[in-house]
Amino acid sequence: MVSWGRYQLVLTLITCLSYAEAGHLDKPHSHHTSFTRTSLERTLDALERLLRYLDRNRGSLIVDALWGIRMVEGGLKDALESTTPNTEPGLVERIRGLREAAREGAQRGLYYAHRNSKVQFGKFSELLKRPWVYQNLVGGLARVDPDLVFGRMSTLNILPRESDYCLMGIIGSGFYEGNSCTITDKCWKQITDLGQRDYSITHQLLFFFLIR
C-alpha cells in the first residue's frame, strides 16, 4: 500500500514549497532571488515526480496517501495565489499545471482510498474532499531555533489507532461527531511529547496543523 513513506515526503516538500515561494514569487528575478528560484524549481520537480508516482500506483492508495495529495494540491493552490505581476509567466503556468494534476489525481484516488481503507476513510472523509491549504506555513522564520532541537529519543510509543483518535477529536469525526477541538489528556501528552521520530512526529505536526 502507498502510505506513510510518501506522506512524510509530502510534508517535507510542502514546507520547502512554502519557504521557497516566500522568497521568490512576489519578486522579480534577480541575483538575490536566484537561490530561492532554484529551490522552488527543484521542489516543483520533486512534486511532479511524486504526483506521477502516486498516480501510477493509485490502485494501492490508502487514506494517508490521498491526504498527502490533497496537501500537495493545497500547497500549489496557495503558491498560485501568492503570485504577482512580477512572477514569471512560465512559472505560473507550471504551478497551475501541477495543481490541476494534483486535483485530478485526488479525484481519481478517492475510489481507491475508500476501497482499500474503508474504516479510516470514514473517519477522515471530510478532509479528503478538498485541498489542504497551509497559509504562512513558515512565517518569517529564517532558521530553526536551536533551543527547540531535542536530541534524546522518546520512549513513548504512539500507536496509529491512538493517533487517529486524537486527530478525530480535533476535526469532530467518528464518535467525536459534532464535538470538534476535543483534546483528551492522553492525546495532549502524546502530541507534545519531545523526541518523537518518523511516523509519530508527522502525526504531531498534523495535529497542530488541524488546530491551526
Disulfide bonds with the S-S distance in Angstrom:
Cys166-Cys187 2.10
